[in-house]
């Protein structure tokens, strides 16, 4: 009986998934047929103004925790145009009585950029500006090409979403770009890279870092680098988020072995050993340094 219930549950989930996919295809067809973009040049990367045409490694600044990098990316003009396009699409949705789909279950505001013409350009952004960084900055992913993405904008404002709880991203590598506008608070707090087996463990003191957003400046980090958005104090903040994914990595044993702690995890014994040796600790029992569950 238990086995039959499991199979029935799986069939029902598959049915709901197919239904959702069919509804999304109808939604996208409606948008493609009727929506007229405000800034059509944004749908190809040649229409974006980048701070640097050819990026040098010297531009990348690794922050005080491992595998977290920041660099200037887009001009103020392009950031503002993306915000204008989002507002234009939202107004069009209201006029046509079409729901504006939100990025994920955690955000009540913002937009899925892939839904209204940005899918191609975000694929270009991933392949031309993120993928080349992986072998240099995230070597454990060097043999797994990034081949698909989920692109969206999150929005924070008084009276709307003001913060975001601790989480990991559904990505191999995430690009987080601040579009503006004027705000205070709402910093990002990072709290350690974790594999699924250690996702709910506490934060080690040396893993905690707060990052202040700057318009046009991007952060790149492992998707499994845990983070949250602190509460916005005033103003209006929008960030473009690009979850970059690899089909090859997701099909690999490295991704599917949920009970094995990989070497990139902040609680892998080799990482703990290196961290405590570099800090001058001479103890050999690193289990005493494991944080408690959250």
C-alpha positions in Angstrom: 0.0 0.0 0.0 2.8 2.4 0.9 4.5 1.8 -2.5 1.2 2.4 -4.3 0.6 5.7 -2.5 4.2 6.8 -3.4 3.6 6.0 -7.1 0.2 7.8 -6.9 1.9 10.8 -5.3 4.6 10.9 -8.0 2.0 10.7 -10.8 0.0 13.5 -9.3 3.1 15.7 -9.0 4.0 15.0 -12.6 0.4 15.8 -13.7 0.6 19.2 -11.8 4.0 19.9 -13.3 2.7 19.3 -16.8 -0.3 21.5 -16.1 1.9 24.3 -14.8 4.2 24.0 -17.9 1.2 24.2 -20.3 -0.2 27.3 -18.5 3.2 29.0 -18.6 3.5 28.3 -22.3 0.1 30.0 -22.9 1.2 32.9 -20.7 4.4 33.4 -22.6 2.7 33.2 -26.0 0.3 36.0 -24.9 3.2 38.2 -23.8 5.2 37.5 -27.0 2.2 38.2 -29.3 1.0 41.5 -27.6 3.7 43.1 -25.5 5.6 46.0 -27.1 8.9 46.7 -25.2 9.8 50.2 -24.2 13.5 49.6 -24.8 13.8 46.8 -27.5 17.6 47.3 -27.8 17.9 45.7 -24.3 17.0 42.3 -25.8 20.5 41.9 -27.2 23.7 42.4 -25.3 25.0 44.9 -27.9 22.4 47.3 -26.5 23.8 47.1 -23.0 26.5 49.6 -21.8 29.2 47.8 -19.8 31.7 49.6 -17.6 34.5 47.6 -19.4 34.3 46.0 -22.8 37.1 43.5 -22.0 37.2 42.5 -18.3 40.6 42.2 -16.7 41.1 39.9 -13.7 42.5 42.9 -11.7 38.9 44.3 -11.6 37.6 41.4 -9.5 37.9 41.9 -5.8 37.5 38.9 -3.6 35.8 39.9 -0.4 36.8 38.8 3.1 35.2 35.4 2.7 36.2 32.8 0.1 34.6 32.6 -3.4 32.7 35.9 -3.2 33.7 38.4 -5.8 32.6 41.9 -6.8 33.2 44.0 -9.8 31.7 47.0 -11.7 29.5 45.7 -14.6 26.8 48.0 -16.0 26.5 51.8 -16.7 23.9 53.8 -14.8 22.0 54.3 -18.1 21.5 50.6 -18.7 20.5 50.0 -15.1 17.9 52.7 -15.4 16.6 51.4 -18.7 16.1 47.9 -17.3 14.1 49.4 -14.4 12.0 51.4 -16.9 11.3 48.3 -18.9 10.2 46.4 -15.8 7.8 49.2 -14.9 6.5 49.4 -18.4 5.8 45.6 -18.4 4.0 45.8 -15.1 1.8 48.6 -16.3 1.0 46.6 -19.5 0.1 43.6 -17.4 -2.3 45.8 -15.3 -3.9 47.2 -18.5 -4.4 43.8 -20.1 -5.5 42.1 -16.9 -2.6 39.6 -17.1 -0.9 38.5 -13.9 2.8 39.5 -13.5 4.5 36.3 -12.4 6.9 36.7 -9.5 10.5 35.4 -9.4 10.0 32.6 -6.8 8.1 31.6 -3.7 10.2 33.9 -1.4 9.6 37.2 -3.3 6.2 38.8 -3.6 7.4 41.6 -5.9 9.8 41.8 -8.8 9.6 40.1 -12.2 10.9 37.2 -14.2 12.9 38.8 -16.9 12.8 35.7 -19.1 9.1 36.2 -19.4 9.2 39.4 -21.5 12.0 39.3 -23.9 15.2 39.1 -21.8 15.8 35.3 -22.1 18.2 35.7 -25.1 20.2 38.6 -23.6 20.5 36.9 -20.2 21.8 33.8 -22.0 24.4 36.0 -23.6 25.3 37.6 -20.3 25.8 34.2 -18.7 28.0 32.9 -21.6 30.0 36.0 -22.2 30.4 37.5 -18.7 29.9 34.7 -16.2 31.0 31.5 -17.8 34.6 32.7 -18.6 35.0 33.4 -14.8 34.2 29.9 -13.6 37.6 28.3 -14.4 39.4 31.2 -12.7 37.2 31.8 -9.7 35.2 28.6 -9.1 37.6 25.8 -10.1 35.5 23.0 -8.8 33.0 23.8 -11.5 35.5 24.3 -14.3 34.6 21.1 -16.2 30.9 21.8 -16.1 29.7 24.3 -18.7 26.9 26.7 -17.8 24.1 26.1 -20.3 20.8 27.4 -18.9 19.6 30.1 -16.5 16.8 31.7 -14.5 16.8 35.5 -14.7 14.7 37.8 -12.6 14.6 41.1 -10.7 13.8 41.3 -7.0 12.3 44.5 -5.6 12.4 45.9 -2.0 10.5 48.9 -0.8 8.6 50.1 2.2 5.1 48.7 2.0 6.4 45.8 -0.2 9.1 43.1 0.5 11.7 44.6 2.8 14.0 41.6 3.6 14.7 38.1 2.5 15.3 35.1 4.8 18.5 32.9 4.9 18.6 30.6 1.8 20.7 29.1 -1.0 20.1 29.6 -4.7 19.0 27.0 -7.2 22.2 27.7 -9.2 25.8 26.7 -9.7 26.9 30.3 -9.9 24.8 33.4 -9.1 25.3 36.9 -10.5 23.7 39.6 -8.4 23.6 43.1 -9.9 22.3 46.1 -8.1 20.2 48.2 -10.5 19.4 51.0 -8.0 17.7 53.2 -7.2 18.2 55.2 -3.9 18.0 53.3 -0.7 19.5 52.6 2.7 19.8 49.3 4.5 18.9 46.0 2.7 22.5 44.7 2.7 23.4 41.2 1.8 24.7 39.0 4.6 26.6 35.9 3.6 27.0 33.0 6.0 29.1 30.1 4.6 29.1 27.7 1.7 27.3 24.5 2.5 26.5 21.2 0.8 22.9 19.8 1.3 24.1 17.7 4.2 25.2 20.7 6.1 22.8 23.4 4.8 21.1 24.0 8.2 24.3 24.2 10.3 25.2 27.4 12.1 27.5 30.2 10.8 31.2 30.1 11.8 32.4 33.6 12.9 34.8 33.9 10.0 32.1 33.1 7.5 29.8 36.0 8.3 30.1 39.1 5.9 27.7 42.0 5.2 27.9 43.5 1.7 26.5 46.9 0.8 24.9 47.2 -2.7 26.3 49.7 -5.2 24.4 50.6 -8.4 25.9 48.9 -11.5 28.2 46.7 -9.4 27.8 42.9 -9.5 28.5 40.1 -7.0 29.3 36.5 -8.2 29.1 33.6 -5.8 28.5 29.9 -5.5 24.8 29.2 -5.6 25.2 27.3 -2.3 26.7 30.2 -0.6 24.1 30.9 2.1 22.8 34.5 2.3 20.0 36.8 3.2 18.9 40.4 2.6 18.7 42.5 5.7 15.7 44.8 6.2 15.4 47.8 3.9 15.4 51.0 6.0 14.3 53.5 3.3 14.0 54.0 -0.5 13.6 51.5 -3.3 16.1 48.8 -4.3 16.0 46.5 -7.3 18.6 43.8 -8.1 19.0 41.7 -11.3 19.6 38.1 -10.3 21.0 35.5 -12.8 21.0 31.9 -11.6 23.5 30.2 -13.9 23.1 26.4 -14.1 24.9 23.4 -15.7 23.1 20.4 -17.0 26.3 18.4 -16.9 26.9 19.2 -13.2 23.4 18.3 -12.3 23.7 15.0 -13.9 27.0 14.2 -12.2 27.6 12.2 -9.0 29.0 15.3 -7.4 25.6 17.0 -7.5 23.4 13.9 -6.8 25.4 12.6 -3.8 23.5 14.4 -1.1 25.0 12.5 1.7 28.6 13.2 0.8 30.3 16.4 1.9 32.3 17.9 -1.1 35.5 19.8 -0.7 33.9 23.1 -1.5 31.7 22.9 1.5 32.7 25.2 4.4 32.5 22.2 6.8 34.6 19.7 4.8 37.4 18.4 7.1 40.1 19.7 4.7 38.6 23.2 4.7 38.3 23.3 8.5 41.9 22.0 8.9 43.3 24.7 6.5 41.2 27.4 8.2 42.4 26.6 11.7 46.0 25.9 10.7 46.2 29.3 9.0 44.7 30.9 12.2 47.4 29.3 14.3 45.3 26.6 15.9 47.3 23.4 16.6 44.4 21.1 17.7 43.7 18.0 15.7 40.1 17.4 16.6 38.3 19.7 14.2 34.9 18.3 15.1 34.9 20.6 18.1 34.7 23.6 15.7 31.5 22.4 14.0 28.7 24.9 14.4 25.4 23.8 15.8 22.2 23.4 13.8 20.2 26.5 13.2 
